Each structure stands twice: as structure tokens, then as C-alpha cells.
């Protein structure tokens, strides 16, 4: 498996994964990504910022994710407490999805490990992430990977998300 930065020419394939994830979340009764988010212009901006990644196996696109160390404005205010100070540099993952046909194959784990290793190599001490309160799959993955629940944040559309952080030693 390989992880590489997305190019603008990848947008149609990326949006197929997004549509698959939207359908999957909807089938579970989770209203995350059910309002059209993430739109292609959001992902185009991630690509422009060199922060959107593709997970491929034998040239087949199986997963996507945004990964950045630029900080997240929504994380400035939390009903709770982050493990690291607000002015710390940290990694953040957003818009992660794996094809429904490949769930439970360790692909999200593979992406997390890849991004965490990048942070460790750069000497960055933590990763922050948020997820929908009903997204038990992501919450289970975060617990399995050693992420700590830190509180509730409010995202751009005004909805609440559960916030997690993992420290690297």
C-alpha cells in the first residue's frame, strides 16, 4: 500500500470515495457528512495546500485523508482540555474515509500510523482529531490507537464534535 499526495486530477476518484462514505454513514443513521460535506471545493483547497492524501493498493484508490500540521481553528475553544498547550504544533486529520468494500482491512490504521510516524520524524509531539458523537467506528479506532478523549469542540457549521488527542514520546 502507498500513501501519496493527491493532485487536482484525482478529484473525481476522491469524490467517489466521499459519496461512498456519505452513503455508509447515512445507512448507519449517522448524520455526519449528510449535508453534502465535504464538497469538492473543500478537497480542492486541501490539495492546493498539499494536505490531501490518497491510499492506494496496486493503483486502486481505497482511502483518502486530509493531514496537516497548520493547526485547526475549531480547536482553539474546547469544552474540556487538550493534552498539549494551545500554542503547540500538532498534527490533525480530517476527511478520512475508506471504501466501504475495504472496511475492517486495517486501511485507516495504516493511514494513522503513516501520519503519526511523519509527526514523530518531525519532532511533533501530538495529533488531534475530532469525530461525530455517533461515529462509533472512528471512536473505536481512536481508542485502539491510544487517543485520549479531551472534550467537545464546535466545527464551522455549528455542530458539536468529540475531540481527541494522542501524545508521542
N, C-alpha and C positions, 0 to 999 in steps of 0.2 A: 504494500500500500504506500501511496505517496501523498504528501500534503504540499500544495503549491499555491502561490498567489493567483487569484482569479484575474482574468483580463475582461475588458468590456465585451469581447466577442463571446464570452461564456454566459452572458446574461440569460439567454433563452433556456439553457440547460439548468441554470441556477433556479429560475422561476418555476421549472417543473418540480424541483425538489421542494420549493416553498409551497406550491399547490398541494403536493403530496402530504406535506406536514400539516397544512391547514385542514385538509380532509381528515387526517388521522386524529388530530386534536379535537376536531368537531365531533368525530364518531365516539370519542370518549366523554363528550359533554363538557369539554374544557373550552372556555371562550377565548383563550389565548390565540392570537393570530386570526381571529374570526372576523375582524373588521377590515380585511384587506391588507393588513400589515404583515410582513414588510413589503412595501411596494418596490417596484424595480428601481425607482429613483433613489431610494434609501441604499439599496445594494450598490447601485452605480457610484454613489458617493463613497461607500466603503472601498470599492475597487479603486476609485480615484485616489483615496488616501492610503492605498496599499495595505489595507486592513481586512480584506476578504479572502478566504481560503477555500480551496477545493480538496476533498479527499477522493482519491481515485484508486481503483484497483484494475490493472490491465486496461487502462484508458477509459474505464467506465466510471462516471461520476456517481458516487454513493453518498456523499455527505458534504455539507457546507458549514462555514462558521466565520463570524467576524471575530477578530482578535486584535487588541490594541493595548498600548501602554500610555495612551494620551489622557487617561482619566475619563470619568463619566460624570457629567454634570448632575444627573439624577442621584448620585451617591453622596453629594455634599450634605444633604439633610437625611438623616435616618432616625426612625423611631426605634432606638436601640443603640448599639455601639460597635463600630468596626474594630477589628483586632489591631490595626495599624493606624497611626495618626493620619488626619485628613490630608496633610501635605506630602504624604508618602507617594512614591511612584509605585504603581501596581499594574498588574495585567487585568484585562477584562475580556470576557467572552460574551458575545451576543449573537442572536440569529443563528444558532446551531441547529442543524437538522440532519437526519439520516433517512435515507429512503425506507419507507415502511417495510418493504420486502427484505431489508437487511437489518432490521431491529434485532437486538439481543445477540449481535455478532461481535460486539466489542468495538464497534467503529467510533462511537462517541468517546469511549475510554481512550482509544488510540489518539484522537484529536486532543483531548485534555492532556494526555501525557506529553504529546508533542509541544503544545503551547507552554505547559509548566516547565518543561526542560529548556525551552527558549528563555523563559524568565530566569531560571536558575543560572543559565550560562551568562546572562547579562547582570547577575547580581541583584535582581529584583526579588524582594522578599515575600510578595504575596500576590494572589489572584482573587479578584472579586467577581461575583456573578449574582444575577437575580433571576427568579423564575416565578411563574404564576402559582398561586396557592393550591390550585387543583392539579398541577403538573407533577403527579407522584413519580413518574418515570425519571424526570430530571432531579427531583429531590432525592430519590433513591441513589442515583448516580453520584450526586454531590456528597451524600453521606458516605458512600462506599469509597470515595476518593479523599475523604478526610476534611471536607469543608465544614466549617462551623456556621451555624445559624447566628446572624448578627442583629436582625431586626427587620423592619418594614421600610421600604422606600416607595416613593411615588414617581412613576415614569411620566414621560411627556404628555400622554393622553389623560393623565389624572388618575390612573388606576394604580392599585397597590401591588407590590411585588415583594416576595420574600427574598431577603438579601443574605448572602453567604460570603465567607472569606476563608482562604487557606493560607497558612504561613509556610514558608520554605526555610529550612535550616541549612 
